[in-house]
Amino acid sequence: MSNVFIAFQKNEESRAIVNAILADNPAAIVNDQPAMVKIDVPGRMVIRKSTIEEEIGRDFDLQEMQIHLITMSGNVDETDEEFTLCWNQ
C-alpha cells in the first residue's frame, strides 16, 4: 500500500490542522522540518472540518487549508465536511 501525503507551511494555524489530521489518522507519520510539516499516511488520509474546528476553536472552511498548503500526493475527494487523499485502485 502506497502512502499519501500532505505538507503545510509551519505556522500557528497549520499546527491546528496538523493536530486534527493526526487525531483522525492514527497511522500518520509526521516529518517536522524547520519551515514545513509533512504528514504521510498509508493508503488513505481523511481531514475532517469538525476536527479542525475543535482544534482551532472557530468555524473553518476546508478551502482555508490551501493558504498553508505546500504540496500533496494522492487523488483528492473533497466535500464541505471532509478532504480525502487516497490512491484509487
Steps between C-alpha positions, in 0.01 A plus 500: 500500500643838397504804723309818432642820643431865559743775600423836661696814576600496863291767674251532785186433297642199318597351837128457579443340158789258558369409847156431351650278229693303762184457709303363203779287350670287768747347251631844399875563501616858557816640343561831678737732312608858587262662249242226433318202641443195277253229596507154338217251541485150352226474238246766602497827696180669617498862614177591680369854531346423841832381645684808373228722650548330837876558481485856371206615713298664221308426182728378224449468125709210366612716208693711755753214504613614155658810655742286700540210254837434336434171319309173516501157343195288425162531336282768660137458599362814662165588656402784732566270798801284397813516289627152407825393336529141373630291216213368289549136415 
